[in-house]
Amino acid sequence: MADTPGTGAARIRICASSELAERGLGVRFAVDVAGREQQAFVVRFHGHVHAYLNSCAHIPIELDYQPGDFFDLSQNYLVCATHGAYYAPQTGLCLGGPCPGRHLTKLTVVEEDDQVFYCPARNG
């Protein structure tokens, strides 16, 4: 874990900002949830980074069939390759498929100095 100067909060570097193309492939990373490692991902949408646990709200299975491939063909929604559930990239709200109204689990990330960091202390 790295402590970002001036923040006093532990942050974990995920990737360089340049690795996240707008509506492109996401970057996967691992997080600790209640002492258990889980997979997560970060994507860029409308110029902002958004991160979620990599687990469909319908049945807990990873969304991406190919590593990092989280967007549907239109590149407007995050999609579960198994169930076809599609989610708003900004909020994780399921907009259609087998679990409308449910949410992906959002994680706190920040982008500073051309780097993307996960902020575990802000996630509970």
ZANUMAR-419325 format. One record per atom (N, C-alpha, C, CB): residue number from 1; residue in three letters; chain; atom name; x, y, z. Coordinates in steps of 0.05 Angstrom, whole numbers, plus 5000, padded with zeros to 4 digits. Glycine has a CB too. Example, Ala and Ser with C-alpha at 12.3 -4.5 7.8 and 13.67 -1.06 7.14 Angstrom:
2
KESE   torkol   kolpa   drenke   vodo     xx     yy     zz
KESE        1     ALA        A      N   5264   4886   5156
KESE        1     ALA        A     CA   5246   4910   5156
KESE        1     ALA        A      C   5264   4934   5156
KESE        1     ALA        A     CB   5226   4911   5181
KESE        2     SER        A      N   5257   4955   5142
KESE        2     SER        A     CA   5273   4979   5143
KESE        2     SER        A      C   5258   5001   5157
KESE        2     SER        A     CB   5282   4988   5114
***
This chain:
124
KESE   torkol   kolpa   drenke   vodo     xx     yy     zz
KESE        1     MET        A      N   5017   4977   5000
KESE        1     MET        A     CA   5000   5000   5000
KESE        1     MET        A      C   5018   5025   5000
KESE        1     MET        A     CB   4981   5000   5024
KESE        2     ALA        A      N   5008   5045   4987
KESE        2     ALA        A     CA   5023   5070   4985
KESE        2     ALA        A      C   5007   5091   4999
KESE        2     ALA        A     CB   5029   5077   4956
KESE        3     ASP        A      N   5021   5109   5012
KESE        3     ASP        A     CA   5007   5132   5025
KESE        3     ASP        A      C   5013   5156   5006
KESE        3     ASP        A     CB   5018   5138   5054
KESE        4     THR        A      N   4992   5167   4995
KESE        4     THR        A     CA   4994   5189   4977
KESE        4     THR        A      C   5000   5214   4993
KESE        4     THR        A     CB   4969   5192   4959
KESE        5     PRO        A      N   5021   5229   4986
KESE        5     PRO        A     CA   5029   5253   5001
KESE        5     PRO        A      C   5005   5273   5004
KESE        5     PRO        A     CB   5052   5267   4988
KESE        6     GLY        A      N   5002   5283   5028
KESE        6     GLY        A     CA   4982   5303   5033
KESE        6     GLY        A      C   4954   5293   5039
KESE        6     GLY        A     CB   4981   5320   5009
KESE        7     THR        A      N   4950   5267   5035
KESE        7     THR        A     CA   4923   5257   5040
KESE        7     THR        A      C   4920   5242   5066
KESE        7     THR        A     CB   4915   5238   5018
KESE        8     GLY        A      N   4942   5230   5076
KESE        8     GLY        A     CA   4940   5215   5101
KESE        8     GLY        A      C   4924   5189   5098
KESE        8     GLY        A     CB   4929   5232   5123
KESE        9     ALA        A      N   4916   5183   5075
KESE        9     ALA        A     CA   4899   5159   5070
KESE        9     ALA        A      C   4915   5139   5053
KESE        9     ALA        A     CB   4872   5166   5057
KESE       10     ALA        A      N   4913   5114   5061
KESE       10     ALA        A     CA   4926   5092   5046
KESE       10     ALA        A      C   4911   5089   5019
KESE       10     ALA        A     CB   4925   5065   5061
KESE       11     ARG        A      N   4927   5087   4998
KESE       11     ARG        A     CA   4917   5083   4971
KESE       11     ARG        A      C   4933   5061   4958
KESE       11     ARG        A     CB   4917   5110   4955
KESE       12     ILE        A      N   4920   5047   4940
KESE       12     ILE        A     CA   4933   5026   4925
KESE       12     ILE        A      C   4933   5034   4896
KESE       12     ILE        A     CB   4920   4999   4930
KESE       13     ARG        A      N   4956   5035   4884
KESE       13     ARG        A     CA   4958   5042   4855
KESE       13     ARG        A      C   4946   5019   4839
KESE       13     ARG        A     CB   4987   5047   4847
KESE       14     ILE        A      N   4929   5026   4820
KESE       14     ILE        A     CA   4917   5007   4802
KESE       14     ILE        A      C   4931   5007   4776
KESE       14     ILE        A     CB   4887   5013   4798
KESE       15     CYS        A      N   4934   5031   4764
KESE       15     CYS        A     CA   4946   5033   4737
KESE       15     CYS        A      C   4953   5062   4731
KESE       15     CYS        A     CB   4928   5021   4716
KESE       16     ALA        A      N   4967   5066   4709
KESE       16     ALA        A     CA   4971   5093   4699
KESE       16     ALA        A      C   4945   5102   4685
KESE       16     ALA        A     CB   4995   5093   4678
KESE       17     SER        A      N   4939   5127   4687
KESE       17     SER        A     CA   4915   5138   4674
KESE       17     SER        A      C   4914   5131   4644
KESE       17     SER        A     CB   4914   5168   4678
KESE       18     SER        A      N   4937   5131   4631
KESE       18     SER        A     CA   4937   5126   4603
KESE       18     SER        A      C   4929   5097   4595
KESE       18     SER        A     CB   4965   5130   4592
KESE       19     GLU        A      N   4928   5079   4615
KESE       19     GLU        A     CA   4919   5052   4610
KESE       19     GLU        A      C   4889   5049   4607
KESE       19     GLU        A     CB   4929   5033   4632
KESE       20     LEU        A      N   4874   5071   4614
KESE       20     LEU        A     CA   4845   5070   4613
KESE       20     LEU        A      C   4835   5088   4591
KESE       20     LEU        A     CB   4833   5079   4640
KESE       21     ALA        A      N   4831   5076   4568
KESE       21     ALA        A     CA   4820   5091   4545
KESE       21     ALA        A      C   4790   5096   4550
KESE       21     ALA        A     CB   4825   5076   4518
KESE       22     GLU        A      N   4780   5118   4541
KESE       22     GLU        A     CA   4751   5124   4542
KESE       22     GLU        A      C   4735   5101   4530
KESE       22     GLU        A     CB   4745   5151   4528
KESE       23     ARG        A      N   4717   5089   4546
KESE       23     ARG        A     CA   4700   5067   4538
KESE       23     ARG        A      C   4716   5043   4527
KESE       23     ARG        A     CB   4680   5077   4517
KESE       24     GLY        A      N   4740   5041   4535
KESE       24     GLY        A     CA   4757   5019   4526
KESE       24     GLY        A      C   4759   4996   4546
KESE       24     GLY        A     CB   4785   5029   4519
KESE       25     LEU        A      N   4780   4980   4544
KESE       25     LEU        A     CA   4784   4958   4562
KESE       25     LEU        A      C   4788   4969   4590
KESE       25     LEU        A     CB   4807   4941   4553
KESE       26     GLY        A      N   4778   4955   4610
KESE       26     GLY        A     CA   4782   4962   4637
KESE       26     GLY        A      C   4807   4948   4648
KESE       26     GLY        A     CB   4757   4955   4654
KESE       27     VAL        A      N   4814   4956   4672
KESE       27     VAL        A     CA   4837   4944   4686
KESE       27     VAL        A      C   4826   4929   4710
KESE       27     VAL        A     CB   4859   4965   4694
KESE       28     ARG        A      N   4833   4904   4712
KESE       28     ARG        A     CA   4825   4888   4735
KESE       28     ARG        A      C   4845   4891   4758
KESE       28     ARG        A     CB   4822   4858   4727
KESE       29     PHE        A      N   4835   4889   4783
KESE       29     PHE        A     CA   4853   4889   4806
KESE       29     PHE        A      C   4839   4875   4829
KESE       29     PHE        A     CB   4860   4919   4814
KESE       30     ALA        A      N   4854   4867   4849
KESE       30     ALA        A     CA   4843   4852   4871
KESE       30     ALA        A      C   4839   4871   4895
KESE       30     ALA        A     CB   4861   4828   4879
KESE       31     VAL        A      N   4817   4866   4910
KESE       31     VAL        A     CA   4812   4881   4935
KESE       31     VAL        A      C   4806   4861   4957
KESE       31     VAL        A     CB   4788   4900   4930
KESE       32     ASP        A      N   4809   4871   4982
KESE       32     ASP        A     CA   4803   4855   5005
KESE       32     ASP        A      C   4775   4864   5015
KESE       32     ASP        A     CB   4825   4859   5028
KESE       33     VAL        A      N   4757   4845   5016
KESE       33     VAL        A     CA   4730   4850   5026
KESE       33     VAL        A      C   4725   4831   5050
KESE       33     VAL        A     CB   4708   4846   5004
KESE       34     ALA        A      N   4725   4843   5073
KESE       34     ALA        A     CA   4721   4827   5098
KESE       34     ALA        A      C   4740   4804   5100
KESE       34     ALA        A     CB   4692   4817   5099
KESE       35     GLY        A      N   4766   4809   5094
KESE       35     GLY        A     CA   4786   4788   5096
KESE       35     GLY        A      C   4787   4769   5073
KESE       35     GLY        A     CB   4782   4774   5121
KESE       36     ARG        A      N   4772   4774   5052
KESE       36     ARG        A     CA   4771   4756   5029
KESE       36     ARG        A      C   4778   4771   5004
KESE       36     ARG        A     CB   4743   4742   5026
KESE       37     GLU        A      N   4796   4760   4988
KESE       37     GLU        A     CA   4804   4774   4963
KESE       37     GLU        A      C   4782   4771   4942
KESE       37     GLU        A     CB   4831   4763   4953
KESE       38     GLN        A      N   4775   4793   4930
KESE       38     GLN        A     CA   4755   4793   4908
KESE       38     GLN        A      C   4766   4809   4885
KESE       38     GLN        A     CB   4728   4804   4917
KESE       39     GLN        A      N   4757   4802   4861
KESE       39     GLN        A     CA   4765   4816   4837
KESE       39     GLN        A      C   4749   4841   4834
KESE       39     GLN        A     CB   4763   4798   4813
KESE       40     ALA        A      N   4761   4862   4823
KESE       40     ALA        A     CA   4748   4887   4818
KESE       40     ALA        A      C   4758   4897   4791
KESE       40     ALA        A     CB   4754   4908   4841
KESE       41     PHE        A      N   4746   4919   4782
KESE       41     PHE        A     CA   4756   4931   4757
KESE       41     PHE        A      C   4751   4961   4757
KESE       41     PHE        A     CB   4742   4918   4733
KESE       42     VAL        A      N   4766   4975   4740
KESE       42     VAL        A     CA   4762   5004   4736
KESE       42     VAL        A      C   4761   5009   4706
KESE       42     VAL        A     CB   4786   5020   4749
KESE       43     VAL        A      N   4743   5027   4698
KESE       43     VAL        A     CA   4740   5036   4670
KESE       43     VAL        A      C   4738   5066   4669
KESE       43     VAL        A     CB   4714   5023   4658
KESE       44     ARG        A      N   4741   5077   4645
KESE       44     ARG        A     CA   4737   5105   4641
KESE       44     ARG        A      C   4712   5109   4624
KESE       44     ARG        A     CB   4763   5118   4627
KESE       45     PHE        A      N   4695   5128   4634
KESE       45     PHE        A     CA   4670   5134   4619
KESE       45     PHE        A      C   4664   5163   4623
KESE       45     PHE        A     CB   4646   5116   4629
KESE       46     HIS        A      N   4660   5178   4601
KESE       46     HIS        A     CA   4656   5207   4601
KESE       46     HIS        A      C   4678   5221   4616
KESE       46     HIS        A     CB   4629   5213   4613
KESE       47     GLY        A      N   4703   5211   4612
KESE       47     GLY        A     CA   4726   5225   4624
KESE       47     GLY        A      C   4732   5219   4653
KESE       47     GLY        A     CB   4723   5253   4621
KESE       48     HIS        A      N   4715   5203   4666
KESE       48     HIS        A     CA   4718   5197   4694
KESE       48     HIS        A      C   4724   5167   4698
KESE       48     HIS        A     CB   4694   5206   4711
KESE       49     VAL        A      N   4739   5160   4719
KESE       49     VAL        A     CA   4743   5132   4726
KESE       49     VAL        A      C   4722   5122   4745
KESE       49     VAL        A     CB   4772   5128   4738
KESE       50     HIS        A      N   4713   5098   4741
KESE       50     HIS        A     CA   4693   5085   4757
KESE       50     HIS        A      C   4702   5057   4763
KESE       50     HIS        A     CB   4665   5085   4743
KESE       51     ALA        A      N   4699   5048   4788
KESE       51     ALA        A     CA   4708   5021   4796
KESE       51     ALA        A      C   4686   5007   4810
KESE       51     ALA        A     CB   4733   5023   4814
KESE       52     TYR        A      N   4685   4980   4806
KESE       52     TYR        A     CA   4665   4963   4818
KESE       52     TYR        A      C   4677   4936   4824
KESE       52     TYR        A     CB   4641   4959   4799
KESE       53     LEU        A      N   4665   4921   4843
KESE       53     LEU        A     CA   4672   4893   4846
KESE       53     LEU        A      C   4664   4880   4820
KESE       53     LEU        A     CB   4657   4880   4871
KESE       54     ASN        A      N   4679   4860   4812
KESE       54     ASN        A     CA   4674   4846   4787
KESE       54     ASN        A      C   4655   4823   4793
KESE       54     ASN        A     CB   4701   4836   4774
KESE       55     SER        A      N   4630   4830   4799
KESE       55     SER        A     CA   4610   4810   4806
KESE       55     SER        A      C   4583   4820   4797
KESE       55     SER        A     CB   4611   4805   4836
KESE       56     CYS        A      N   4570   4804   4780
KESE       56     CYS        A     CA   4543   4811   4770
KESE       56     CYS        A      C   4524   4813   4793
KESE       56     CYS        A     CB   4534   4790   4749
KESE       57     ALA        A      N   4505   4832   4792
KESE       57     ALA        A     CA   4485   4835   4813
KESE       57     ALA        A      C   4464   4813   4812
KESE       57     ALA        A     CB   4471   4862   4810
KESE       58     HIS        A      N   4463   4798   4790
KESE       58     HIS        A     CA   4443   4777   4787
KESE       58     HIS        A      C   4452   4751   4802
KESE       58     HIS        A     CB   4438   4771   4757
KESE       59     ILE        A      N   4474   4741   4793
KESE       59     ILE        A     CA   4487   4718   4805
KESE       59     ILE        A      C   4517   4725   4806
KESE       59     ILE        A     CB   4482   4690   4789
KESE       60     PRO        A      N   4530   4721   4829
KESE       60     PRO        A     CA   4558   4731   4832
KESE       60     PRO        A      C   4577   4716   4814
KESE       60     PRO        A     CB   4567   4729   4861
KESE       61     ILE        A      N   4580   4726   4790
KESE       61     ILE        A     CA   4599   4715   4770
KESE       61     ILE        A      C   4613   4740   4758
KESE       61     ILE        A     CB   4586   4697   4748
KESE       62     GLU        A      N   4638   4737   4750
KESE       62     GLU        A     CA   4652   4760   4738
KESE       62     GLU        A      C   4639   4769   4712
KESE       62     GLU        A     CB   4682   4752   4732
KESE       63     LEU        A      N   4639   4795   4708
KESE       63     LEU        A     CA   4625   4806   4684
KESE       63     LEU        A      C   4640   4801   4658
KESE       63     LEU        A     CB   4621   4836   4688
KESE       64     ASP        A      N   4666   4803   4658
KESE       64     ASP        A     CA   4681   4802   4633
KESE       64     ASP        A      C   4687   4773   4625
KESE       64     ASP        A     CB   4707   4817   4636
KESE       65     TYR        A      N   4680   4767   4600
KESE       65     TYR        A     CA   4687   4741   4588
KESE       65     TYR        A      C   4716   4741   4580
KESE       65     TYR        A     CB   4669   4735   4563
KESE       66     GLN        A      N   4725   4762   4569
KESE       66     GLN        A     CA   4754   4766   4562
KESE       66     GLN        A      C   4764   4787   4582
KESE       66     GLN        A     CB   4758   4776   4532
KESE       67     PRO        A      N   4787   4783   4594
KESE       67     PRO        A     CA   4797   4802   4615
KESE       67     PRO        A      C   4796   4831   4606
KESE       67     PRO        A     CB   4826   4794   4622
KESE       68     GLY        A      N   4782   4847   4622
KESE       68     GLY        A     CA   4781   4876   4617
KESE       68     GLY        A      C   4759   4885   4598
KESE       68     GLY        A     CB   4806   4885   4607
KESE       69     ASP        A      N   4745   4866   4586
KESE       69     ASP        A     CA   4724   4873   4566
KESE       69     ASP        A      C   4697   4876   4580
KESE       69     ASP        A     CB   4723   4851   4544
KESE       70     PHE        A      N   4692   4900   4590
KESE       70     PHE        A     CA   4668   4904   4607
KESE       70     PHE        A      C   4645   4919   4592
KESE       70     PHE        A     CB   4675   4920   4631
KESE       71     PHE        A      N   4652   4933   4570
KESE       71     PHE        A     CA   4631   4948   4556
KESE       71     PHE        A      C   4617   4931   4535
KESE       71     PHE        A     CB   4643   4973   4543
KESE       72     ASP        A      N   4591   4938   4531
KESE       72     ASP        A     CA   4576   4924   4510
KESE       72     ASP        A      C   4586   4934   4482
KESE       72     ASP        A     CB   4545   4929   4513
KESE       73     LEU        A      N   4574   4925   4461
KESE       73     LEU        A     CA   4583   4932   4434
KESE       73     LEU        A      C   4580   4962   4428
KESE       73     LEU        A     CB   4569   4916   4413
KESE       74     SER        A      N   4559   4974   4440
KESE       74     SER        A     CA   4555   5003   4436
KESE       74     SER        A      C   4574   5020   4453
KESE       74     SER        A     CB   4526   5011   4443
KESE       75     GLN        A      N   4588   5008   4472
KESE       75     GLN        A     CA   4606   5021   4490
KESE       75     GLN        A      C   4592   5042   4508
KESE       75     GLN        A     CB   4629   5034   4475
KESE       76     ASN        A      N   4566   5038   4512
KESE       76     ASN        A     CA   4550   5056   4529
KESE       76     ASN        A      C   4544   5044   4556
KESE       76     ASN        A     CB   4525   5064   4515
KESE       77     TYR        A      N   4547   5017   4558
KESE       77     TYR        A     CA   4539   5003   4583
KESE       77     TYR        A      C   4559   4983   4590
KESE       77     TYR        A     CB   4511   4990   4579
KESE       78     LEU        A      N   4562   4978   4616
KESE       78     LEU        A     CA   4577   4955   4626
KESE       78     LEU        A      C   4558   4931   4623
KESE       78     LEU        A     CB   4587   4958   4656
KESE       79     VAL        A      N   4569   4908   4615
KESE       79     VAL        A     CA   4551   4885   4611
KESE       79     VAL        A      C   4563   4859   4623
KESE       79     VAL        A     CB   4547   4881   4580
KESE       80     CYS        A      N   4546   4843   4633
KESE       80     CYS        A     CA   4553   4816   4642
KESE       80     CYS        A      C   4553   4798   4618
KESE       80     CYS        A     CB   4535   4806   4665
KESE       81     ALA        A      N   4576   4787   4611
KESE       81     ALA        A     CA   4578   4770   4588
KESE       81     ALA        A      C   4562   4744   4591
KESE       81     ALA        A     CB   4607   4763   4582
KESE       82     THR        A      N   4557   4735   4616
KESE       82     THR        A     CA   4543   4711   4621
KESE       82     THR        A      C   4512   4715   4621
KESE       82     THR        A     CB   4551   4699   4647
KESE       83     HIS        A      N   4503   4736   4634
KESE       83     HIS        A     CA   4474   4739   4638
KESE       83     HIS        A      C   4461   4760   4620
KESE       83     HIS        A     CB   4469   4746   4667
KESE       84     GLY        A      N   4477   4777   4608
KESE       84     GLY        A     CA   4467   4798   4591
KESE       84     GLY        A      C   4456   4822   4607
KESE       84     GLY        A     CB   4445   4788   4574
KESE       85     ALA        A      N   4460   4822   4633
KESE       85     ALA        A     CA   4452   4846   4649
KESE       85     ALA        A      C   4469   4869   4640
KESE       85     ALA        A     CB   4455   4841   4680
KESE       86     TYR        A      N   4457   4893   4637
KESE       86     TYR        A     CA   4473   4916   4630
KESE       86     TYR        A      C   4469   4938   4651
KESE       86     TYR        A     CB   4466   4926   4602
KESE       87     TYR        A      N   4491   4952   4655
KESE       87     TYR        A     CA   4494   4971   4678
KESE       87     TYR        A      C   4503   4999   4668
KESE       87     TYR        A     CB   4513   4961   4698
KESE       88     ALA        A      N   4493   5020   4682
KESE       88     ALA        A     CA   4503   5047   4677
KESE       88     ALA        A      C   4531   5049   4687
KESE       88     ALA        A     CB   4484   5068   4690
KESE       89     PRO        A      N   4550   5057   4670
KESE       89     PRO        A     CA   4578   5058   4679
KESE       89     PRO        A      C   4583   5078   4702
KESE       89     PRO        A     CB   4596   5066   4656
KESE       90     GLN        A      N   4567   5099   4703
KESE       90     GLN        A     CA   4572   5119   4724
KESE       90     GLN        A      C   4562   5111   4752
KESE       90     GLN        A     CB   4558   5145   4716
KESE       91     THR        A      N   4542   5094   4753
KESE       91     THR        A     CA   4529   5087   4778
KESE       91     THR        A      C   4529   5058   4785
KESE       91     THR        A     CB   4501   5097   4778
KESE       92     GLY        A      N   4532   5041   4765
KESE       92     GLY        A     CA   4530   5012   4769
KESE       92     GLY        A      C   4501   5002   4770
KESE       92     GLY        A     CB   4544   5004   4794
KESE       93     LEU        A      N   4481   5019   4765
KESE       93     LEU        A     CA   4453   5011   4766
KESE       93     LEU        A      C   4447   4992   4743
KESE       93     LEU        A     CB   4435   5036   4765
KESE       94     CYS        A      N   4435   4970   4748
KESE       94     CYS        A     CA   4426   4951   4727
KESE       94     CYS        A      C   4402   4963   4713
KESE       94     CYS        A     CB   4420   4923   4739
KESE       95     LEU        A      N   4405   4967   4687
KESE       95     LEU        A     CA   4384   4980   4671
KESE       95     LEU        A      C   4367   4959   4656
KESE       95     LEU        A     CB   4396   5000   4652
KESE       96     GLY        A      N   4377   4935   4654
KESE       96     GLY        A     CA   4362   4914   4639
KESE       96     GLY        A      C   4375   4887   4642
KESE       96     GLY        A     CB   4361   4922   4610
KESE       97     GLY        A      N   4361   4867   4634
KESE       97     GLY        A     CA   4370   4840   4638
KESE       97     GLY        A      C   4357   4827   4662
KESE       97     GLY        A     CB   4401   4839   4641
KESE       98     PRO        A      N   4369   4808   4675
KESE       98     PRO        A     CA   4356   4793   4696
KESE       98     PRO        A      C   4355   4807   4724
KESE       98     PRO        A     CB   4369   4767   4699
KESE       99     CYS        A      N   4366   4831   4726
KESE       99     CYS        A     CA   4367   4843   4753
KESE       99     CYS        A      C   4363   4873   4753
KESE       99     CYS        A     CB   4394   4837   4766
KESE      100     PRO        A      N   4343   4883   4738
KESE      100     PRO        A     CA   4338   4912   4738
KESE      100     PRO        A      C   4334   4924   4765
KESE      100     PRO        A     CB   4315   4919   4719
KESE      101     GLY        A      N   4346   4947   4770
KESE      101     GLY        A     CA   4344   4961   4795
KESE      101     GLY        A      C   4365   4954   4816
KESE      101     GLY        A     CB   4317   4954   4807
KESE      102     ARG        A      N   4379   4932   4812
KESE      102     ARG        A     CA   4401   4925   4830
KESE      102     ARG        A      C   4426   4940   4820
KESE      102     ARG        A     CB   4407   4894   4830
KESE      103     HIS        A      N   4447   4940   4837
KESE      103     HIS        A     CA   4472   4955   4831
KESE      103     HIS        A      C   4496   4936   4833
KESE      103     HIS        A     CB   4475   4978   4851
KESE      104     LEU        A      N   4516   4943   4817
KESE      104     LEU        A     CA   4543   4933   4822
KESE      104     LEU        A      C   4553   4946   4847
KESE      104     LEU        A     CB   4562   4938   4797
KESE      105     THR        A      N   4572   4934   4861
KESE      105     THR        A     CA   4584   4946   4885
KESE      105     THR        A      C   4606   4965   4876
KESE      105     THR        A     CB   4596   4924   4903
KESE      106     LYS        A      N   4600   4991   4881
KESE      106     LYS        A     CA   4618   5013   4873
KESE      106     LYS        A      C   4642   5015   4893
KESE      106     LYS        A     CB   4604   5040   4871
KESE      107     LEU        A      N   4665   5020   4882
KESE      107     LEU        A     CA   4689   5024   4898
KESE      107     LEU        A      C   4700   5052   4894
KESE      107     LEU        A     CB   4711   5003   4891
KESE      108     THR        A      N   4712   5063   4914
KESE      108     THR        A     CA   4723   5090   4912
KESE      108     THR        A      C   4751   5089   4899
KESE      108     THR        A     CB   4725   5103   4940
KESE      109     VAL        A      N   4754   5104   4878
KESE      109     VAL        A     CA   4780   5108   4865
KESE      109     VAL        A      C   4784   5137   4860
KESE      109     VAL        A     CB   4781   5091   4838
KESE      110     VAL        A      N   4809   5145   4858
KESE      110     VAL        A     CA   4816   5172   4852
KESE      110     VAL        A      C   4837   5172   4830
KESE      110     VAL        A     CB   4826   5188   4876
KESE      111     GLU        A      N   4838   5193   4815
KESE      111     GLU        A     CA   4858   5196   4793
KESE      111     GLU        A      C   4874   5221   4799
KESE      111     GLU        A     CB   4844   5197   4765
KESE      112     GLU        A      N   4900   5217   4804
KESE      112     GLU        A     CA   4918   5239   4810
KESE      112     GLU        A      C   4945   5234   4798
KESE      112     GLU        A     CB   4920   5244   4841
KESE      113     ASP        A      N   4958   5255   4789
KESE      113     ASP        A     CA   4985   5253   4779
KESE      113     ASP        A      C   4988   5231   4758
KESE      113     ASP        A     CB   5005   5248   4801
KESE      114     ASP        A      N   4968   5230   4740
KESE      114     ASP        A     CA   4968   5210   4718
KESE      114     ASP        A      C   4968   5181   4727
KESE      114     ASP        A     CB   4992   5215   4700
KESE      115     GLN        A      N   4957   5176   4751
KESE      115     GLN        A     CA   4955   5149   4763
KESE      115     GLN        A      C   4926   5146   4773
KESE      115     GLN        A     CB   4976   5145   4785
KESE      116     VAL        A      N   4917   5120   4774
KESE      116     VAL        A     CA   4891   5114   4786
KESE      116     VAL        A      C   4896   5097   4811
KESE      116     VAL        A     CB   4873   5098   4765
KESE      117     PHE        A      N   4883   5106   4833
KESE      117     PHE        A     CA   4887   5093   4859
KESE      117     PHE        A      C   4861   5083   4870
KESE      117     PHE        A     CB   4901   5112   4878
KESE      118     TYR        A      N   4862   5060   4883
KESE      118     TYR        A     CA   4839   5050   4898
KESE      118     TYR        A      C   4842   5059   4927
KESE      118     TYR        A     CB   4838   5018   4897
KESE      119     CYS        A      N   4820   5068   4939
KESE      119     CYS        A     CA   4820   5079   4967
KESE      119     CYS        A      C   4804   5059   4985
KESE      119     CYS        A     CB   4807   5107   4967
KESE      120     PRO        A      N   4817   5039   4996
KESE      120     PRO        A     CA   4802   5019   5011
KESE      120     PRO        A      C   4789   5030   5036
KESE      120     PRO        A     CB   4821   4997   5020
KESE      121     ALA        A      N   4801   5050   5049
KESE      121     ALA        A     CA   4789   5061   5074
KESE      121     ALA        A      C   4762   5074   5069
KESE      121     ALA        A     CB   4808   5081   5087
KESE      122     ARG        A      N   4757   5083   5045
KESE      122     ARG        A     CA   4732   5096   5038
KESE      122     ARG        A      C   4710   5076   5030
KESE      122     ARG        A     CB   4736   5116   5016
KESE      123     ASN        A      N   4717   5050   5029
KESE      123     ASN        A     CA   4698   5030   5020
KESE      123     ASN        A      C   4687   5013   5042
KESE      123     ASN        A     CB   4710   5013   5000
KESE      124     GLY        A      N   4691   5021   5067
KESE      124     GLY        A     CA   4678   5008   5088
KESE      124     GLY        A      C   4692   4990   5105
KESE      124     GLY        A     CB   4659   4995   5078
***
